[in-house]
Amino acid sequence: MITATSHTETAILDLIQSAVKARYDKDPYAIASTYVPGAAIFNLAPPLVHHGIDIAETQAWLDTWNGPVVIEPRDFQITVAGDHAFCYGYMRMTGNKKGVEQTVSFWMRETLCLEHRGDDWRIVHEHTSIPFYMDGSMRPAADLQPESVFAVPGNR
């Protein structure tokens, strides 16, 4: 659950929810509409950086799922300074991949940098990651789950 404390935070959370709905609806154009053209996107898929949303590539990825791609945002912290904002939190992705018998479900770390352009907020940079086990196996730690809202040292 994410809760806004200002009009600006509400607008940013609405943008995040628009991206969530676009993935659920498997609509690459709606996904792209949440980003500025050429946004720097560091997501889970190679290469190391994508510049903007490629509609055909996004549609091809969406087509690898049976049914909707469910994204659950959680514990987002938002900082706003004028026409720029950044936020971070967790997102759980759940769905049924074609050719995979069990449901796919895992938590990711998400950081978004946004810019206010005209009347709208848009994503200018996205960084999505999954930690990996540092035991030499290089296995992604897709079994981790968030414990609670981000704890700030010294605040209890």
C-alpha positions as CSV (number, residue, x, y, z in Angstrom):
1,M,0.0,0.0,0.0
2,I,1.3,3.4,-0.9
3,T,-0.2,6.6,0.6
4,A,0.2,10.2,-0.6
5,T,0.7,13.2,1.7
6,S,0.5,16.0,-0.9
7,H,-1.1,16.9,-4.3
8,T,2.3,16.3,-6.0
9,E,2.8,12.9,-4.3
10,T,-0.8,12.0,-5.3
11,A,0.1,12.9,-9.0
12,I,3.3,10.8,-8.8
13,L,1.5,7.8,-7.3
14,D,-1.2,8.1,-9.9
15,L,1.5,7.9,-12.6
16,I,2.9,4.7,-10.9
17,Q,-0.7,3.3,-10.8
18,S,-1.1,4.2,-14.5
19,A,2.0,2.1,-15.3
20,V,0.7,-0.7,-13.2
21,K,-2.6,-0.7,-15.0
22,A,-0.9,-0.5,-18.4
23,R,1.1,-3.6,-17.7
24,Y,-2.0,-5.4,-16.4
25,D,-3.8,-4.4,-19.6
26,K,-0.8,-5.4,-21.7
27,D,-0.8,-2.0,-23.4
28,P,2.6,-1.0,-24.6
29,Y,1.4,2.5,-25.7
30,A,0.0,3.2,-22.2
31,I,3.3,1.9,-20.7
32,A,5.3,4.3,-23.0
33,S,3.1,7.2,-22.0
34,T,4.4,7.2,-18.5
35,Y,8.0,7.9,-19.7
36,V,9.6,10.8,-21.5
37,P,11.0,9.9,-24.9
38,G,14.6,8.6,-24.5
39,A,14.2,7.9,-20.8
40,A,17.2,6.0,-19.3
41,I,15.7,2.6,-18.3
42,F,17.8,0.1,-16.3
43,N,15.4,-2.8,-16.1
44,L,15.9,-6.5,-15.7
45,A,16.2,-7.4,-19.4
46,P,19.4,-6.8,-21.3
47,P,21.0,-4.6,-22.5
48,L,22.3,-2.6,-19.5
49,V,20.3,0.5,-20.6
50,H,17.3,1.1,-22.7
51,H,16.6,4.5,-24.1
52,G,12.9,5.1,-24.0
53,I,10.2,2.4,-24.5
54,D,10.4,0.4,-27.7
55,I,6.7,-0.4,-28.5
56,A,7.5,-3.5,-30.5
57,E,9.9,-4.9,-27.9
58,T,7.5,-4.1,-25.1
59,Q,4.6,-5.8,-27.0
60,A,6.9,-8.9,-27.7
61,W,7.6,-9.1,-23.9
62,L,3.9,-8.7,-23.0
63,D,3.1,-11.5,-25.5
64,T,5.2,-14.0,-23.4
65,W,2.6,-13.9,-20.7
66,N,-0.7,-15.8,-20.4
67,G,-3.1,-13.2,-19.0
68,P,-2.2,-10.0,-17.2
69,V,1.1,-9.0,-15.7
70,V,0.2,-8.0,-12.2
71,I,2.5,-5.3,-10.6
72,E,2.1,-4.5,-6.9
73,P,3.9,-1.4,-5.7
74,R,4.8,-1.2,-2.0
75,D,6.4,1.2,0.5
76,F,7.2,4.0,-2.0
77,Q,9.1,6.9,-0.5
78,I,8.8,10.1,-2.6
79,T,11.1,13.2,-2.5
80,V,10.1,16.3,-4.5
81,A,12.2,19.3,-5.4
82,G,10.5,21.7,-7.7
83,D,9.9,20.0,-11.1
84,H,11.9,16.9,-10.2
85,A,11.2,14.0,-8.0
86,F,12.6,10.6,-7.1
87,C,11.0,7.7,-5.4
88,Y,11.9,4.2,-4.4
89,G,10.2,1.2,-3.1
90,Y,9.3,-2.4,-4.0
91,M,7.3,-3.9,-6.8
92,R,6.1,-7.5,-6.9
93,M,5.5,-8.9,-10.4
94,T,3.1,-11.8,-10.7
95,G,1.8,-13.6,-13.7
96,N,1.8,-16.7,-15.8
97,K,4.6,-17.0,-18.4
98,K,3.8,-19.0,-21.5
99,G,5.5,-22.4,-21.3
100,V,6.0,-22.2,-17.6
101,E,3.7,-24.3,-15.4
102,Q,3.9,-22.4,-12.1
103,T,3.0,-18.8,-11.5
104,V,5.9,-16.4,-11.6
105,S,6.0,-14.1,-8.6
106,F,8.9,-12.1,-7.2
107,W,9.8,-8.8,-5.6
108,M,12.0,-6.2,-7.2
109,R,13.6,-3.0,-6.0
110,E,12.4,0.1,-7.9
111,T,13.8,3.6,-8.2
112,L,12.2,6.3,-10.4
113,C,13.4,9.7,-11.3
114,L,10.6,12.0,-12.6
115,E,10.2,15.4,-14.2
116,H,7.2,17.6,-14.2
117,R,6.5,18.7,-17.8
118,G,3.5,20.9,-18.4
119,D,0.7,19.4,-16.3
120,D,2.1,15.9,-16.0
121,W,4.9,14.0,-14.2
122,R,6.8,11.6,-16.4
123,I,9.6,9.0,-15.7
124,V,13.0,10.2,-17.0
125,H,15.0,7.3,-15.3
126,E,14.0,3.9,-14.0
127,H,16.2,1.5,-12.2
128,T,14.8,-2.0,-11.4
129,S,16.9,-4.6,-9.7
130,I,16.9,-7.9,-7.9
131,P,19.7,-8.7,-5.5
132,F,21.8,-11.8,-6.1
133,Y,23.4,-14.2,-3.7
134,M,27.0,-13.3,-3.0
135,D,28.0,-16.9,-2.4
136,G,29.6,-17.3,-5.8
137,S,26.5,-18.9,-7.4
138,M,25.4,-15.6,-8.9
139,R,21.8,-16.8,-8.4
140,P,19.2,-14.0,-8.4
141,A,17.6,-13.7,-4.9
142,A,14.0,-13.7,-6.3
143,D,12.8,-15.5,-3.2
144,L,13.3,-12.3,-1.0
145,Q,10.3,-10.4,0.3
146,P,10.1,-6.9,1.8
147,E,10.0,-6.9,5.6
148,S,8.2,-3.6,6.2
149,V,8.2,0.0,5.3
150,F,11.7,1.3,4.8
151,A,13.3,2.0,8.2
152,V,15.3,5.2,8.4
153,P,18.3,4.9,10.8
154,G,17.6,6.8,14.0
155,N,13.8,6.9,13.4
156,R,11.7,4.3,15.1
